[in-house]
Amino acid sequence: MSGISKSQVSRLCEEIDGKVKAFLTRPLEGDWPCLWIDATYFKVRRGGRIVSVAVIIAIGVNTDGRLEVLGLEIGTSEVEPIWTEFLRKLTRRGLRGVKLVISDAHEGIKAAVSKVLCATWQRCRVHFQRNVLAHAGKSGRRVVSAFIATAFAQDTAEAASTQWRAVADQIRPKVPMLATLMDEAEHDVLAYLPALRSPLHTPSEVLLRFQA
């Protein structure tokens, strides 16, 4: 862009900052049965130095099936106290009705969820698949991914566990480390299924089942 002064840029940023702050501090109304939390890292300039900061985010789905960004903060890292305070801020703003929290297997997140929210924690199946496929080799990734997906397609916890173990046993002779990872992660990755023993009725339950 040309013809725009530094003062105009500052004024525009101040306006945007105000709107973003209002959005991220708004009251949270209603129930939010499903919550996804994650973090990514960015390089920023602070005090004349380039440092890495953690951008942590929470996305929820309400009982109408609507997805929304509920919170976003910049922190120094992903240690447990930072996640705990982040979740507490969400509850102070009105976050309630959380039944399932989905994230990667970060211990700080798991500890914070246990401390702040009375909800089931589930290991994100996308993160899990990225981890296990690293052991499958380039030629076997597509097949292994398709095998694992058959467990997610099951309608009950019992059927999903049975299929999960069958896939692990099928993989075990050729890639024992991958099979061991599946053994260890079964309950965490399939944690969303026990809550779905009854038929699905609401949009949020459908999202919980198919996006978990």
C-alpha positions as CSV (number, residue, x, y, z in Angstrom):
1,M,0.0,0.0,0.0
2,S,1.1,3.6,-0.6
3,G,-0.1,6.9,0.7
4,I,-0.9,5.7,4.2
5,S,0.9,7.3,7.2
6,K,2.2,5.6,10.3
7,S,-0.4,7.4,12.4
8,Q,-3.2,6.0,10.1
9,V,-1.7,2.5,10.5
10,S,-1.6,2.9,14.3
11,R,-5.2,4.2,14.4
12,L,-6.4,1.2,12.3
13,C,-4.6,-1.2,14.5
14,E,-6.1,0.3,17.6
15,E,-9.6,-0.1,16.1
16,I,-8.9,-3.7,15.2
17,D,-7.4,-4.5,18.6
18,G,-10.5,-3.1,20.3
19,K,-12.8,-5.3,18.2
20,V,-10.6,-8.4,18.8
21,K,-10.5,-7.8,22.5
22,A,-14.3,-7.4,22.7
23,F,-14.7,-10.7,20.8
24,L,-12.2,-12.6,23.0
25,T,-13.7,-11.3,26.3
26,R,-17.4,-11.7,25.3
27,P,-19.7,-13.7,27.7
28,L,-20.1,-17.3,26.6
29,E,-23.8,-18.3,26.7
30,G,-25.4,-21.7,26.6
31,D,-23.7,-25.1,26.8
32,W,-20.6,-26.1,24.8
33,P,-20.5,-29.9,24.8
34,C,-17.3,-30.2,22.7
35,L,-14.1,-28.2,23.0
36,W,-11.0,-28.4,20.9
37,I,-7.8,-26.8,22.3
38,D,-4.4,-26.5,20.6
39,A,-1.4,-24.3,20.2
40,T,1.0,-23.2,17.5
41,Y,4.2,-21.2,17.7
42,F,5.1,-17.9,16.0
43,K,8.3,-15.8,15.9
44,V,7.8,-12.3,17.2
45,R,10.1,-9.3,17.9
46,R,10.3,-8.4,21.5
47,G,12.9,-6.0,23.0
48,G,14.9,-6.0,19.9
49,R,15.1,-9.8,19.8
50,I,13.2,-12.5,17.8
51,V,11.5,-15.0,20.2
52,S,9.1,-17.8,19.9
53,V,5.7,-17.5,21.5
54,A,2.8,-20.0,21.9
55,V,-0.6,-19.0,20.4
56,I,-3.2,-21.1,22.3
57,I,-6.8,-21.4,21.0
58,A,-10.1,-23.0,22.0
59,I,-12.8,-23.8,19.6
60,G,-16.2,-25.0,20.8
61,V,-19.4,-26.4,19.4
62,N,-22.6,-25.5,21.1
63,T,-25.9,-27.4,21.4
64,D,-27.1,-26.0,18.0
65,G,-24.0,-27.5,16.3
66,R,-22.4,-24.1,15.7
67,L,-18.6,-23.9,15.9
68,E,-17.0,-20.8,17.4
69,V,-13.6,-19.6,18.5
70,L,-14.1,-19.2,22.2
71,G,-10.7,-18.0,23.3
72,L,-7.2,-17.1,22.0
73,E,-4.1,-16.0,23.9
74,I,-0.4,-15.6,23.4
75,G,1.8,-17.2,26.0
76,T,5.5,-17.9,26.5
77,S,5.0,-21.7,26.3
78,E,2.5,-24.6,26.7
79,V,3.2,-25.4,30.3
80,E,0.3,-26.6,32.5
81,P,-0.2,-23.4,34.5
82,I,-0.7,-21.4,31.3
83,W,-3.3,-23.9,30.1
84,T,-5.0,-24.0,33.5
85,E,-5.4,-20.2,33.6
86,F,-6.6,-20.1,30.0
87,L,-9.4,-22.6,30.8
88,R,-10.3,-20.8,34.0
89,K,-10.7,-17.6,32.0
90,L,-13.1,-19.4,29.7
91,T,-15.1,-20.7,32.7
92,R,-15.2,-17.2,34.2
93,R,-16.7,-15.9,30.9
94,G,-19.4,-18.5,31.2
95,L,-18.1,-21.7,29.5
96,R,-20.2,-24.6,30.7
97,G,-21.7,-27.9,29.7
98,V,-18.4,-29.3,28.3
99,K,-18.5,-33.0,28.0
100,L,-15.5,-33.7,25.7
101,V,-12.2,-31.9,25.3
102,I,-10.1,-32.8,22.3
103,S,-6.3,-32.1,22.0
104,D,-3.0,-33.6,21.3
105,A,-1.4,-35.7,24.1
106,H,0.4,-32.7,25.7
107,E,0.6,-33.4,29.4
108,G,0.1,-29.8,30.4
109,I,-3.3,-29.8,28.5
110,K,-4.4,-33.1,30.1
111,A,-3.5,-31.8,33.6
112,A,-5.4,-28.5,33.0
113,V,-8.5,-30.2,31.7
114,S,-8.5,-32.6,34.7
115,K,-8.1,-29.6,37.1
116,V,-10.6,-27.1,35.6
117,L,-13.2,-29.0,33.5
118,C,-15.4,-31.9,34.6
119,A,-15.1,-33.5,31.1
120,T,-13.7,-36.5,29.2
121,W,-10.4,-35.9,27.5
122,Q,-9.8,-37.3,24.1
123,R,-6.5,-37.5,22.2
124,C,-7.0,-35.9,18.8
125,R,-7.1,-38.6,16.2
126,V,-5.5,-36.3,13.5
127,H,-2.5,-35.7,15.8
128,F,-2.4,-39.4,16.6
129,Q,-2.4,-40.5,13.0
130,R,0.4,-38.1,12.2
131,N,2.4,-39.7,15.0
132,V,1.8,-43.3,14.0
133,L,2.2,-42.8,10.2
134,A,5.7,-41.6,10.9
135,H,6.5,-45.3,11.6
136,A,4.6,-46.7,8.6
137,G,7.0,-45.7,5.9
138,K,6.0,-43.7,2.8
139,S,4.7,-46.7,0.9
140,G,2.5,-47.9,3.8
141,R,1.0,-44.7,5.1
142,R,-2.1,-44.7,2.9
143,V,-2.9,-48.3,3.7
144,V,-2.3,-47.9,7.5
145,S,-4.4,-44.7,7.5
146,A,-7.3,-46.5,5.8
147,F,-7.0,-49.4,8.2
148,I,-7.2,-47.1,11.3
149,A,-10.1,-45.2,9.8
150,T,-12.2,-48.3,9.9
151,A,-12.2,-48.2,13.7
152,F,-13.5,-44.6,13.6
153,A,-16.4,-45.7,11.3
154,Q,-17.9,-48.0,14.0
155,D,-21.1,-46.9,15.7
156,T,-20.4,-48.2,19.2
157,A,-17.5,-48.2,21.6
158,E,-17.4,-52.0,21.7
159,A,-17.2,-52.3,17.9
160,A,-14.6,-49.6,17.6
161,S,-12.4,-51.2,20.2
162,T,-12.7,-54.6,18.5
163,Q,-11.8,-53.2,15.1
164,W,-9.0,-51.1,16.6
165,R,-7.4,-54.2,18.1
166,A,-7.9,-56.2,14.9
167,V,-6.1,-53.5,13.0
168,A,-3.2,-53.4,15.5
169,D,-2.9,-57.2,15.3
170,Q,-2.8,-57.1,11.6
171,I,-0.1,-54.5,11.5
172,R,1.9,-56.0,14.4
173,P,4.0,-58.6,12.4
174,K,5.4,-55.9,10.0
175,V,5.4,-52.8,12.1
176,P,5.5,-53.8,15.8
177,M,6.2,-50.3,17.1
178,L,3.1,-48.9,15.3
179,A,1.0,-51.6,16.8
180,T,2.3,-50.9,20.3
181,L,1.4,-47.2,19.8
182,M,-2.1,-48.2,18.9
183,D,-2.3,-50.5,22.0
184,E,-1.2,-47.6,24.3
185,A,-3.5,-45.0,22.7
186,E,-6.7,-47.0,22.2
187,H,-8.7,-45.6,25.2
188,D,-7.5,-42.0,24.7
189,V,-8.2,-41.9,20.9
190,L,-11.6,-43.6,21.2
191,A,-12.7,-41.7,24.4
192,Y,-15.6,-40.0,22.6
193,L,-17.5,-43.2,21.8
194,P,-18.8,-44.3,25.3
195,A,-20.8,-41.1,25.5
196,L,-22.6,-42.0,22.3
197,R,-24.4,-45.3,23.3
198,S,-27.8,-43.6,22.8
199,P,-29.0,-42.5,19.3
200,L,-27.7,-39.1,18.0
201,H,-30.4,-36.4,18.1
202,T,-28.8,-33.0,18.2
203,P,-26.4,-31.3,15.7
204,S,-23.8,-31.0,18.4
205,E,-23.9,-34.8,19.0
206,V,-23.4,-35.4,15.3
207,L,-20.4,-33.1,15.3
208,L,-19.0,-34.7,18.4
209,R,-19.2,-38.1,16.7
210,F,-17.8,-37.3,13.3
211,Q,-15.4,-34.5,14.1
212,A,-13.8,-35.9,17.2
